[in-house]
Amino acid sequence: MPDRRHLLLYPIFTISGAAGLGYQFVWTKILALALGHEFSSLMGVVTAFFLGLCLGSWAADQPFLRRFGGLRLYAMAEAAIAVSSALAFHMEPLLSTLAHALLGAAPAPLFQWFISFSLPLVLLLPATVAMGATFPAMERHVSHTLPHRGTVAGLYAANTAGAVLGVLASAYVLMPAIGHGAALFLFVLTNMACAGSAWVLARIEGSAAADALLRTRAPLGARAALLLFTTGLLGIGLEVVAVRVLAQVFEGTVYSYAAVLAVYLLGTAAGAACYRHATRSRDSQRVRSLPAGLLVGLALATQLAVATLDGARGAYRASRLALGDSLAAVITSEAMIAALTLALPTLLMGALFSHLVQACRDRDASVGAAVAVNTLGSACAAALFGIAVLPQAGARGALALLGFGYLALLPLLPASSPAPSRRKSWLAGAAAAGVAGLALALAVPGELRIITLRQGEWVVEHQEGVMASVAVIGKGGERNLRVNNRYQMGGTARDAVRLQSRQAHVPLLLHPQPRTALLLGVASGVTLGAATRHADLRIDAVELVPEVIGLLPFFEPHNAAPQRNPRVRLVNADARRFVRAANGSLYDVVIGDLFHPALDGAGALYTREHFTAIRSLLARGGLFCQWLPLYQLDEPTLRTIVATFLEVFPEAAAILADENLEFPALGLVGGMPRLDRTRGSAGDPRLAEHLEGLGLRGRVDWAGTFLADAPRLREYAGDAPIGTDDHPRVIYLAPRFAARRGTLSYGRLPALLADDPAGAYRQGGDARLASHVRSRNLALWGQIAEREGRLDEALGLYRASAALNRDYRPAQERMRLLERHLQRRQSPSSGVQ
């Protein structure tokens, strides 16, 4: 080692890797808010990022940049990353506005793909091209200054290990604590520090570091290019398949994807480090035969992944039982299960990449071109496997294809010996390995359709879509919609139909005369079907997952077949993007469904910017109702949502969909009219009969869902922080509560029930309505006492509720049920005293 100063290069490159993956994680979140969460938008951002890296890697070894020393070029690239990233962040609002203007509310699929790819490419290209140039530039300097066969592997291991730190820091620390913009500018400062350090070292070394400035590089070669491209394609293909399958096991939060990505990167970094350690002897036979073993090993590892993924659900449950329900326990469990699947194949991938690129370096070919070709394959993988392979072949077929793909590369490797006889033997061995791989692929059990079925349940329909795995689950005469095996999206059980129907009727009945409505979220379609019962109401309904719309017939007649109703327009789109792009469309009522707040992406529907966009869509006298699943929210998250809603709708009110404490749904209503101005009756006799069965007989019933007015909500929210697009707090807060077991579904309700009927009077109610609200609150307190085992107290509350308002049926029904229960317990014949 000529100078100990060179020891600084590896930590500099490690820090650079942390900033690079930090950028990718932050930009993915920022641009999803601008372009939407459709698959085309997500793939457009990822592909644009990879293509920029590809161009930068190729350009770094071209003659017009080789005139700079490697270390100077690296410093320039780091500075360019910092400057262009800062500029891109300030340009992002303009891109968002342009995207909404070009796409509109319901763009054609091909046009949406084009825009979703083109705009991120233009925005991120300067920064990503500079990122791509850093590896070839640093490798050129280090290979010349510190000659060693493991240079490529050492640098790749250091940079990728830094990438692991970048993922963990951005997802778990920086973005939750300081928001997207501040996190991005912290990475900008990191790049500037790397640039400054490298530039100082380059100035100290001076002309001694002129590392083969204008030396002509040999062409890459067709075989080497095909090997590099295909290994990049198959490597990211495995990541896509693993993420899709593990999404049916993990919690599906922003932390879940970060855990899988960190494990994937850590495995490749470890593989590169192992390769560097194993290849100290340049001429060893082991080094020359290593790539064939790595390809066969990868083929076997991808097939063994079937078994590990098939057992992931049980392993995850066992880990959670052992570690608990804290966020740290959930993240640790997810990382451990991801490692079971990805540790071995990513270890081999890191070693194989290092070998292929180092082989190019040893032949004096362009390292930049080699990395560029590999990155180009990675850029194609996400769209290929997400659009074509997974929906058509499923996860099991995709893994088999990956195994065959690695085996098919064996003939492209150079033979260990140039003798023709050895070459033939080697090809025969490759063919035998292919046959063995095929046999293994057919022998390994598991179908990778992970669906948790409880007693009495069966799968009615299952579809592997481009965004998620969607299933219709049957039980008795009921059907439920389940997405990614974890998220229940409505069903046909009696209580579920009642709740979903009231979610449509109550907001529509609060409006004096609705003509147009927008429903954000379709799911099983029961809420949408209930809305269609209002005559002359024209409805736009937006659903993100396309397969969900196709499964609507499985929930007839409970959803009234909205897909065949001429007054309904079903739109497959991201709700945020639809709202921002629907300029000119005005609605009397907008209803936001019970979005799962912890689901990655759903938290973006609780920001100030989203609520403001919805307000701009309301016609004069219009109202917006955002339903909140209280059973999936802790108090800090709920207070943040309420504070954010009040920021946009200062005179908001809260309503309660139903008296069901198993799945309590709170509605925040912006633009709510005075209670005495709501509709006095349903008008349509058929609608009135339908509403009677749902406990909505007249104004007192639907206006009586009132829970709290704006002053009470403001008191409840207190000093809770506001959620914004730059700092969407719900995305990071909700997962801390969603994975806990044994929580009280109604735990957030008592703080809101503390209000007296004065709020109803302030909202324009009369004595009868105030009596109804107070009676309902007493009955809810009774349910809480009953669930907590205080039966005598519960009976007293039910009796007080019934005495206060004899027309409030739920209190009377529960009072009679509890009286009979207590009588049976006290009866001598029951044996229980």
ZAMARGU-4260 file (C-alpha; in steps of 0.2 Angstrom, whole numbers, plus 5000, padded with zeros to 4 digits):
<rodrens>
0) 5000/5000/5000 | 5009/5016/4994 | 5000/5027/5006 | 4989/5025/5021 | 4978/5039/5015
5) 4970/5026/5003 | 4962/5018/5018 | 4950/5033/5018 | 4943/5028/5000 | 4933/5013/5007
10) 4924/5022/5020 | 4921/5037/5008 | 4913/5024/4996 | 4903/5016/5010 | 4895/5033/5014
15) 4892/5036/4996 | 4882/5020/4995 | 4872/5025/5010 | 4867/5041/5001 | 4863/5032/4985
20) 4850/5020/4992 | 4844/5034/5003 | 4840/5044/4988 | 4831/5030/4980 | 4820/5026/4995
25) 4816/5045/4997 | 4812/5048/4978 | 4801/5032/4977 | 4790/5039/4991 | 4790/5057/4984
30) 4786/5052/4966 | 4773/5040/4971 | 4764/5055/4979 | 4765/5064/4962 | 4762/5050/4950
35) 4751/5039/4960 | 4753/5022/4968 | 4748/5012/4952 | 4760/4998/4946 | 4765/5009/4931
40) 4770/5023/4942 | 4780/5013/4954 | 4789/5004/4940 | 4792/5020/4931 | 4802/5027/4945
45) 4812/5011/4948 | 4816/5009/4930 | 4821/5027/4927 | 4833/5026/4942 | 4841/5010/4935
50) 4843/5018/4918 | 4851/5033/4924 | 4864/5022/4934 | 4867/5012/4918 | 4871/5028/4907
55) 4882/5034/4921 | 4892/5018/4922 | 4894/5017/4903 | 4899/5036/4902 | 4912/5035/4915
60) 4924/5024/4905 | 4922/5034/4889 | 4937/5044/4882 | 4929/5061/4885 | 4929/5057/4904
65) 4944/5046/4905 | 4955/5061/4903 | 4951/5065/4922 | 4959/5055/4935 | 4948/5042/4943
70) 4948/5051/4960 | 4944/5068/4952 | 4930/5061/4942 | 4923/5052/4957 | 4923/5069/4967
75) 4915/5078/4952 | 4902/5064/4951 | 4898/5066/4970 | 4896/5085/4968 | 4885/5083/4953
80) 4874/5071/4963 | 4872/5083/4977 | 4868/5098/4966 | 4856/5089/4954 | 4847/5081/4968
85) 4844/5097/4977 | 4838/5105/4960 | 4827/5090/4957 | 4818/5092/4974 | 4814/5110/4970
90) 4807/5105/4953 | 4796/5091/4959 | 4781/5101/4962 | 4782/5107/4944 | 4783/5089/4938
95) 4768/5084/4949 | 4758/5098/4941 | 4763/5093/4924 | 4759/5074/4927 | 4742/5078/4933
100) 4738/5089/4918 | 4745/5076/4906 | 4737/5061/4914 | 4720/5067/4919 | 4709/5057/4930
105) 4708/5041/4919 | 4722/5040/4906 | 4725/5026/4893 | 4736/5013/4900 | 4750/5015/4887
110) 4750/5033/4889 | 4751/5032/4908 | 4766/5020/4907 | 4774/5033/4895 | 4772/5047/4907
115) 4776/5037/4923 | 4792/5033/4915 | 4797/5049/4906 | 4794/5062/4919 | 4805/5053/4933
120) 4818/5049/4920 | 4819/5068/4915 | 4819/5073/4934 | 4831/5061/4940 | 4843/5058/4925
125) 4857/5071/4930 | 4858/5064/4948 | 4857/5045/4943 | 4869/5047/4929 | 4882/5055/4941
130) 4878/5040/4953 | 4882/5028/4940 | 4899/5035/4936 | 4905/5034/4954 | 4909/5015/4954
135) 4919/5015/4938 | 4928/5031/4943 | 4933/5024/4960 | 4938/5007/4953 | 4949/5015/4940
140) 4958/5024/4954 | 4960/5010/4966 | 4964/4997/4953 | 4979/5008/4948 | 4985/5013/4965
145) 4982/4997/4975 | 4983/4983/4962 | 4974/4968/4969 | 4962/4955/4961 | 4949/4958/4973
150) 4947/4977/4969 | 4930/4976/4961 | 4923/4965/4975 | 4930/4975/4989 | 4923/4991/4982
155) 4906/4983/4978 | 4905/4976/4996 | 4909/4993/5004 | 4897/5002/4993 | 4883/4990/4995
160) 4886/4988/5014 | 4884/5007/5014 | 4867/5005/5004 | 4861/4994/5018 | 4864/5008/5030
165) 4856/5020/5019 | 4840/5010/5018 | 4839/5007/5037 | 4843/5025/5041 | 4831/5033/5028
170) 4816/5021/5032 | 4818/5019/5051 | 4825/5035/5057 | 4827/5050/5045 | 4810/5050/5035
175) 4799/5046/5051 | 4808/5059/5061 | 4812/5074/5049 | 4802/5070/5033 | 4806/5067/5015
180) 4814/5084/5011 | 4825/5086/5026 | 4831/5068/5024 | 4835/5071/5005 | 4845/5086/5010
185) 4855/5077/5023 | 4860/5065/5009 | 4865/5080/4998 | 4877/5085/5012 | 4883/5068/5013
190) 4888/5068/4994 | 4896/5085/4996 | 4907/5078/5011 | 4912/5063/5000 | 4916/5075/4985
195) 4926/5086/4996 | 4936/5072/5004 | 4940/5064/4987 | 4945/5080/4979 | 4957/5084/4994
200) 4965/5067/4992 | 4966/5069/4973 | 4975/5086/4975 | 4987/5078/4988 | 4992/5064/4976
205) 4994/5076/4961 | 5000/5068/4945 | 5005/5052/4953 | 4987/5047/4952 | 4986/5049/4933
210) 4978/5031/4932 | 4980/5026/4914 | 4971/5042/4908 | 4968/5039/4889 | 4972/5021/4888
215) 4960/5012/4876 | 4949/4999/4883 | 4945/4982/4875 | 4927/4979/4869 | 4916/4970/4882
220) 4912/4955/4871 | 4895/4948/4867 | 4896/4933/4879 | 4902/4944/4893 | 4888/4956/4889
225) 4874/4943/4889 | 4881/4935/4905 | 4880/4952/4914 | 4864/4957/4907 | 4855/4941/4911
230) 4862/4940/4929 | 4856/4957/4932 | 4839/4953/4925 | 4837/4937/4936 | 4844/4945/4952
235) 4831/4958/4952 | 4818/4946/4946 | 4821/4936/4962 | 4819/4951/4973 | 4802/4955/4964
240) 4796/4937/4967 | 4802/4937/4985 | 4794/4954/4989 | 4777/4948/4981 | 4776/4932/4991
245) 4783/4939/5008 | 4769/4953/5006 | 4757/4939/5010 | 4766/4935/5026 | 4773/4952/5032
250) 4763/4967/5039 | 4764/4976/5022 | 4770/4993/5030 | 4784/5004/5023 | 4796/4995/5036
255) 4792/4978/5028 | 4799/4983/5011 | 4814/4991/5019 | 4818/4975/5029 | 4818/4964/5013
260) 4828/4977/5003 | 4841/4978/5017 | 4843/4959/5018 | 4845/4958/4999 | 4858/4971/4999
265) 4867/4964/5014 | 4868/4947/5006 | 4876/4954/4990 | 4888/4964/5000 | 4893/4948/5010
270) 4895/4938/4994 | 4907/4951/4986 | 4917/4951/5002 | 4918/4932/5002 | 4923/4933/4984
275) 4937/4945/4988 | 4943/4934/5002 | 4943/4918/4991 | 4952/4925/4976 | 4968/4931/4983
280) 4977/4919/4971 | 4975/4926/4953 | 4979/4909/4944 | 4971/4897/4955 | 4960/4883/4947
285) 4947/4887/4960 | 4945/4905/4953 | 4943/4899/4935 | 4930/4886/4939 | 4920/4897/4952
290) 4907/4905/4940 | 4900/4888/4935 | 4898/4883/4953 | 4890/4900/4957 | 4877/4898/4942
295) 4873/4880/4948 | 4872/4886/4966 | 4860/4900/4961 | 4849/4888/4951 | 4848/4877/4966
300) 4845/4891/4978 | 4831/4899/4968 | 4822/4882/4969 | 4825/4879/4987 | 4817/4897/4990
305) 4801/4888/4986 | 4802/4878/5002 | 4808/4893/5012 | 4794/4904/5006 | 4781/4891/5008
310) 4786/4890/5026 | 4788/4908/5029 | 4771/4911/5036 | 4774/4898/5050 | 4791/4904/5054
315) 4785/4922/5055 | 4772/4917/5067 | 4784/4908/5078 | 4796/4923/5078 | 4782/4935/5083
320) 4777/4924/5097 | 4795/4923/5103 | 4799/4942/5101 | 4782/4951/5104 | 4773/4965/5096
325) 4784/4980/5097 | 4790/4988/5081 | 4807/4982/5084 | 4801/4964/5086 | 4791/4965/5070
330) 4806/4972/5060 | 4817/4959/5067 | 4805/4945/5063 | 4803/4952/5045 | 4821/4953/5042
335) 4824/4936/5049 | 4811/4928/5038 | 4818/4937/5023 | 4835/4931/5026 | 4829/4913/5026
340) 4824/4915/5008 | 4837/4928/5002 | 4853/4925/5011 | 4860/4911/5001 | 4855/4917/4983
345) 4861/4935/4987 | 4877/4929/4994 | 4880/4919/4977 | 4874/4934/4967 | 4887/4946/4975
350) 4901/4934/4972 | 4895/4931/4954 | 4894/4949/4950 | 4911/4953/4957 | 4918/4939/4947
355) 4911/4944/4930 | 4916/4962/4932 | 4933/4958/4938 | 4935/4946/4923 | 4931/4961/4912
360) 4944/4971/4922 | 4957/4958/4920 | 4955/4957/4901 | 4957/4976/4901 | 4939/4978/4896
365) 4928/4993/4902 | 4922/4991/4920 | 4909/5005/4917 | 4902/4996/4902 | 4901/4979/4912
370) 4892/4988/4926 | 4881/4997/4914 | 4875/4981/4905 | 4871/4972/4922 | 4861/4988/4927
375) 4852/4988/4911 | 4846/4970/4915 | 4841/4975/4932 | 4831/4989/4925 | 4821/4977/4914
380) 4817/4965/4928 | 4804/4974/4938 | 4792/4977/4923 | 4796/4960/4915 | 4792/4949/4931
385) 4779/4961/4938 | 4768/4962/4922 | 4772/4946/4913 | 4779/4932/4923 | 4771/4933/4940
390) 4753/4936/4934 | 4754/4922/4921 | 4766/4909/4929 | 4763/4913/4948 | 4777/4914/4960
395) 4781/4896/4959 | 4783/4897/4940 | 4793/4912/4941 | 4806/4904/4953 | 4807/4889/4941
400) 4811/4901/4927 | 4824/4909/4937 | 4833/4893/4940 | 4832/4888/4922 | 4839/4905/4917
405) 4854/4903/4928 | 4857/4885/4921 | 4855/4892/4903 | 4870/4904/4906 | 4882/4889/4909
410) 4887/4887/4890 | 4892/4906/4889 | 4906/4904/4902 | 4923/4901/4896 | 4929/4883/4898
415) 4942/4880/4912 | 4953/4872/4899 | 4955/4877/4881 | 4957/4859/4875 | 4942/4854/4864
420) 4939/4837/4873 | 4938/4846/4890 | 4926/4859/4882 | 4914/4845/4877 | 4915/4837/4894
425) 4911/4854/4902 | 4896/4856/4890 | 4890/4839/4895 | 4892/4843/4913 | 4882/4859/4910
430) 4868/4849/4902 | 4868/4836/4916 | 4866/4851/4928 | 4851/4857/4918 | 4842/4841/4919
435) 4846/4840/4938 | 4839/4857/4940 | 4823/4853/4930 | 4821/4838/4941 | 4824/4848/4957
440) 4811/4861/4951 | 4798/4848/4949 | 4802/4839/4965 | 4802/4854/4977 | 4785/4855/4985
445) 4775/4871/4988 | 4763/4881/4977 | 4767/4898/4985 | 4749/4903/4986 | 4749/4909/5004
450) 4731/4911/5010 | 4728/4909/5029 | 4711/4899/5030 | 4702/4898/5047 | 4690/4884/5051
455) 4676/4882/5039 | 4684/4894/5026 | 4689/4890/5008 | 4695/4899/4993 | 4682/4904/4981
460) 4693/4913/4969 | 4711/4918/4969 | 4721/4930/4957 | 4739/4935/4956 | 4739/4952/4949
465) 4752/4965/4944 | 4750/4974/4961 | 4744/4961/4974 | 4737/4944/4977 | 4718/4945/4978
470) 4707/4931/4985 | 4688/4929/4988 | 4686/4918/5004 | 4670/4909/5007 | 4663/4903/5024
475) 4646/4897/5026 | 4635/4908/5016 | 4647/4923/5017 | 4661/4929/5006 | 4675/4940/5011
480) 4688/4950/5000 | 4706/4948/5005 | 4721/4957/4998 | 4739/4950/5000 | 4732/4937/5013
485) 4732/4951/5027 | 4720/4965/5022 | 4701/4961/5024 | 4692/4973/5011 | 4674/4970/5015
490) 4662/4955/5014 | 4644/4949/5015 | 4642/4945/5033 | 4627/4953/5041 | 4636/4965/5052
495) 4649/4969/5038 | 4635/4973/5026 | 4626/4984/5038 | 4642/4994/5042 | 4648/4995/5024
500) 4630/5001/5019 | 4629/5014/5032 | 4646/5021/5027 | 4637/5026/5011 | 4620/5031/5017
505) 4624/5042/5032 | 4635/5055/5022 | 4623/5055/5008 | 4608/5057/5019 | 4617/5072/5028
510) 4617/5081/5012 | 4601/5090/5008 | 4600/5084/4989 | 4615/5075/4982 | 4616/5073/4963
515) 4635/5068/4961 | 4646/5057/4972 | 4664/5051/4972 | 4669/5036/4982 | 4687/5033/4985
520) 4689/5014/4987 | 4678/5000/4980 | 4683/4984/4988 | 4669/4972/4989 | 4657/4985/4982
525) 4644/4985/4996 | 4646/5003/5000 | 4646/5008/4982 | 4630/4997/4980 | 4622/5005/4994
530) 4625/5022/4986 | 4617/5017/4970 | 4600/5015/4979 | 4599/5034/4980 | 4589/5038/4964
535) 4597/5050/4951 | 4614/5050/4960 | 4628/5049/4948 | 4644/5040/4955 | 4662/5040/4951
540) 4671/5026/4961 | 4690/5024/4961 | 4699/5008/4965 | 4718/5006/4965 | 4720/4987/4963
545) 4712/4982/4946 | 4709/4964/4951 | 4697/4970/4964 | 4685/4977/4951 | 4685/4961/4942
550) 4679/4952/4957 | 4664/4962/4961 | 4652/4949/4954 | 4657/4937/4968 | 4648/4949/4980
555) 4632/4950/4972 | 4618/4954/4976 | 4624/4963/4992 | 4633/4976/4981 | 4619/4978/4969
560) 4631/4974/4954 | 4638/4992/4952 | 4648/4987/4937 | 4632/4985/4927 | 4624/5001/4934
565) 4624/5015/4920 | 4625/5028/4934 | 4641/5022/4940 | 4658/5025/4933 | 4672/5013/4939
570) 4689/5020/4938 | 4705/5009/4941 | 4717/5023/4948 | 4726/5029/4963 | 4714/5039/4973
575) 4726/5054/4977 | 4731/5056/4958 | 4713/5055/4953 | 4708/5068/4965 | 4722/5080/4960
580) 4719/5077/4941 | 4700/5079/4942 | 4700/5097/4940 | 4683/5103/4933 | 4673/5089/4941
585) 4663/5094/4956 | 4654/5082/4968 | 4641/5085/4981 | 4647/5071/4992 | 4665/5063/4993
590) 4667/5047/5003 | 4684/5040/5008 | 4684/5022/5012 | 4691/5013/5028 | 4709/5014/5021
595) 4721/5003/5031 | 4732/5016/5038 | 4747/5005/5041 | 4747/4999/5023 | 4762/5006/5013
600) 4755/5020/5002 | 4738/5022/5011 | 4745/5034/5024 | 4747/5047/5009 | 4728/5048/5010
605) 4729/5057/5027 | 4739/5072/5022 | 4735/5090/5021 | 4738/5091/5003 | 4726/5077/4999
610) 4712/5084/5010 | 4714/5101/5001 | 4713/5093/4984 | 4697/5085/4989 | 4690/5101/4996
615) 4693/5109/4979 | 4681/5095/4971 | 4666/5099/4982 | 4652/5108/4974 | 4643/5122/4984
620) 4636/5115/5000 | 4646/5099/4997 | 4653/5088/5010 | 4667/5076/5012 | 4667/5061/5024
625) 4683/5052/5028 | 4680/5035/5037 | 4693/5030/5049 | 4695/5012/5056 | 4697/5016/5075
630) 4702/4998/5078 | 4718/5000/5068 | 4723/5017/5075 | 4732/5022/5091 | 4729/5039/5099
635) 4744/5048/5092 | 4740/5043/5075 | 4721/5047/5077 | 4726/5064/5084 | 4737/5068/5070
640) 4723/5063/5057 | 4711/5074/5066 | 4723/5089/5067 | 4727/5087/5049 | 4708/5086/5044
645) 4704/5102/5055 | 4718/5111/5046 | 4708/5110/5030 | 4690/5109/5036 | 4690/5120/5052
650) 4672/5117/5055 | 4673/5098/5054 | 4662/5086/5064 | 4664/5068/5068 | 4651/5054/5066
655) 4650/5036/5071 | 4645/5024/5057 | 4637/5011/5069 | 4636/5006/5087 | 4647/4991/5083
660) 4662/4991/5095 | 4670/4976/5086 | 4675/4987/5071 | 4671/5005/5076 | 4672/5017/5061
665) 4673/5035/5064 | 4669/5048/5051 | 4677/5065/5049 | 4665/5076/5040 | 4670/5092/5031
670) 4657/5104/5025 | 4644/5096/5036 | 4627/5105/5036 | 4618/5110/5052 | 4609/5095/5058
675) 4592/5103/5057 | 4595/5105/5038 | 4598/5087/5034 | 4585/5077/5025 | 4569/5074/5035
680) 4565/5058/5026 | 4572/5046/5012 | 4559/5051/5000 | 4560/5035/4989 | 4549/5022/4997
685) 4561/5008/4992 | 4575/5017/4999 | 4566/5021/5015 | 4562/5002/5017 | 4580/4998/5014
690) 4586/5011/5027 | 4573/5004/5040 | 4583/4988/5040 | 4599/4997/5043 | 4592/5007/5058
695) 4591/5023/5048 | 4572/5028/5049 | 4573/5047/5049 | 4583/5063/5053 | 4586/5058/5071
700) 4594/5042/5066 | 4606/5048/5053 | 4609/5065/5061 | 4610/5056/5077 | 4626/5048/5071
705) 4634/5064/5077 | 4649/5062/5089 | 4658/5078/5091 | 4659/5095/5084 | 4674/5105/5079
710) 4678/5113/5096 | 4678/5095/5104 | 4689/5088/5090 | 4701/5102/5092 | 4702/5099/5110
715) 4705/5081/5107 | 4719/5084/5093 | 4728/5096/5105 | 4745/5099/5099 | 4747/5084/5087
720) 4758/5087/5072 | 4750/5090/5055 | 4753/5077/5041 | 4759/5084/5025 | 4766/5076/5009
725) 4783/5081/5014 | 4781/5073/5031 | 4766/5060/5029 | 4767/5055/5048 | 4753/5042/5047
730) 4764/5031/5035 | 4777/5029/5049 | 4765/5031/5065 | 4752/5018/5060 | 4763/5003/5058
735) 4768/5004/5077 | 4751/5000/5082 | 4744/4989/5068 | 4754/4974/5072 | 4750/4973/5091
740) 4739/4959/5096 | 4726/4960/5110 | 4722/4978/5108 | 4705/4985/5112 | 4696/4989/5095
745) 4686/5003/5104 | 4701/5010/5114 | 4701/5027/5106 | 4682/5029/5107 | 4680/5034/5126
750) 4690/5050/5124 | 4677/5056/5111 | 4662/5050/5121 | 4666/5061/5135 | 4657/5075/5126
755) 4640/5080/5132 | 4625/5084/5120 | 4630/5102/5119 | 4640/5099/5103 | 4624/5093/5095
760) 4615/5109/5100 | 4629/5119/5093 | 4628/5109/5077 | 4610/5114/5075 | 4601/5100/5083
765) 4586/5100/5094 | 4581/5093/5111 | 4575/5076/5103 | 4592/5074/5093 | 4602/5079/5108
770) 4593/5066/5119 | 4596/5053/5105 | 4615/5057/5105 | 4616/5055/5124 | 4606/5039/5124
775) 4617/5032/5111 | 4633/5037/5121 | 4626/5029/5137 | 4623/5013/5127 | 4641/5013/5120
780) 4647/5015/5138 | 4637/5001/5143 | 4644/4990/5129 | 4662/4995/5135 | 4657/4990/5153
785) 4650/4974/5147 | 4665/4969/5137 | 4676/4973/5152 | 4666/4961/5163 | 4657/4975/5173
790) 4640/4968/5169 | 4630/4976/5183 | 4637/4993/5178 | 4633/4989/5160 | 4615/4985/5164
795) 4613/5001/5173 | 4619/5011/5158 | 4608/5002/5146 | 4593/5005/5158 | 4598/5024/5159
800) 4599/5025/5140 | 4582/5016/5137 | 4574/5028/5150 | 4581/5043/5142 | 4575/5039/5125
805) 4562/5025/5122 | 4564/5026/5103 | 4583/5021/5104 | 4581/5002/5100 | 4599/4996/5102
810) 4599/5001/5121 | 4583/4991/5124 | 4588/4976/5114 | 4605/4975/5124 | 4596/4978/5140
815) 4585/4963/5137 | 4599/4952/5132 | 4609/4956/5147 | 4595/4954/5159 | 4591/4937/5152
820) 4610/4932/5153 | 4611/4938/5171 | 4595/4929/5176 | 4602/4913/5169 | 4618/4915/5179
825) 4608/4918/5195 | 4596/4903/5192 | 4599/4889/5204 | 4596/4876/5190 | 4611/4883/5180
830) 4623/4878/5193 | 4631/4895/5193 | 4629/4908/5207
</rodrens>
